[in-house]
Amino acid sequence: MSYTILIVDDEENARQNIGEFLLGKGYDVTGAANLAEARESLDRADADIVLLDVQLPDGYGPSLLYETERMMLRPPVIMITAYGDIEMAVEAMKNGAHDFLTKPIEFSRLEKSLDRACEAVSMRRELTHLRQSQQKDLHFIIGKSQGMKSVVDQARRAAEASVSVLITGETGTGKEVLANYIHKSGPRAEKPFIPINCAAIQPTMLESELFGYEAGAFTGADRRKLGLMEVADGGILFLDEISSMSLDMQAKLLRAIEERAFRRVGGIKMIKVDVQILAASNRDLPTLIKENEFREDLYYRLKVVNLHLPPLRERSQDIPELAGFFVRRINLRLGANVTDISQRGLEALVKYKWPGNIRELSNAIERALLFCDDAVVDLVHLPSDIIHTS
């Protein structure tokens, strides 16, 4: 994700020196020598973040703060001055400045300030996405981390090829969300997506749930029942918590996958199906194989493509965008009107380690919106364990 920095300074050398540094860091850069040029640039939406000098030829720089506040994406404004003092800094921050730096600028300090500003921009882009996009049913955020981009690219390829996929990762990392993404991204998008939580079904019942049964197969089976593998014909069967499946059931599943056919419980006819199998586990399957709790042949049959979802603590740069996504989605469900998260609130979200991963983040945002009566979520609205780590 690229960011454009608008440098507003009447000194050409200053604009050039700062611009060269920012270009070297991968930012896009534009410049303005006065307030009039800055306003024109902002009107064209040419800036994501503004570096604003206080003393300008045609006016007082901080006056631009009031104008950016009315903009939809409200670019963070970092004030820069050679005449800085504590009073001016406090006043600028009260009026909405993101940060305050003094000349000569320390580039290490500027870089840290811009990192925080980019987090705010990323979140606000996601918050305004709903107003600009028709994809109101979007339920997946890729984020900026290279690890997630790689996972999504592999998922897309696996979807197009309709191969078996094993999705691994800690609880709450979004394994079923990724499975849904694979379904929507491939040629089976218009066909059924059938999820089954193997851990939630008694082992003795799992076979009949997967393969169905014939009338009279057992006591109480008064009519034929189609199994989920048959219901998913042409589409995708998602086997969540596959590690909880018994070894006997694993053997039957392996045979069904290899033969693309199975028998209903109590039946003699082979039922042919065309089903893409996605499986997920939050446990380490190679370890379970060594402990004779999981079949090695099934493991390799499932992991034609192995997608590992990293925990949220390893992709903290994605948290602002994810937070914005959850705000706008929960806004719709609760009928709330939250439009932003304060800087200190956002910093607390990024700093927290998220043992419950994305699911915990979603719950934290929902809790914040429930207790927020304003348009901006602040630190006080977040759960106490997040507040205490800030």
Summary of the structure (lengths in Angstrom):
residues: 390
radius of gyration: 26.9
end to end distance: 26.3
largest distance: 90.3
contacts: 1244
relative contact order: 0.10
helix: 48%
strand: 17%
